[in-house]
Amino acid sequence: MAGFGAKNITDDWKNMTKVIRPKFNAVAAREMGVTKTDVDNLLQMMYVGKTVGVYREATERLPIVIRMPEEERVTIERLEQLQIYSPVLRRYVPITHVISEFNLEFEDPIIKRRDRKRTLTVMADHDLLSDETAAQVFARVKPKLEKLQLPNGYELTWGGEYEASKKPKLRFFRRYLLVLRSCL
């Protein structure tokens, strides 16, 4: 789009973040009476924190959150040293008995949605120092982008000034139709 007179081209995707994904060993966990929910609760409590109550101070309600001290949740080695309770064995066992491995992956931290569909929004401005308007740049860019072959399940929709220019007309016609319907 830069070659089409568009400036300040941006999108609303953020940098991907690192995530540690434990691989749950369902067979071993079943033998120990440990569920995936048990593992999820343990990991949440240890790293994010788990609300276990509410403390009231005057009119303010403050959550009581438990989690590991910061120095104990810094490294992945600490993760492998966690203990989880086995109701079958009636004792704590290393989490590695029910987690076969911890994978480091990257994922999008925020998934934007529009009409309940995952969305990537690309924005651009026209060159304010040129004689061209945003509508002229849009008219030049739109056909080229619509020629792109998108993978199955993807679609391209237009927003911004284009979408805004369509809305007032729709509102006018809706009002007009409502008036006609009420006269019949």
Disulfide bonds with the S-S distance in Angstrom:
none
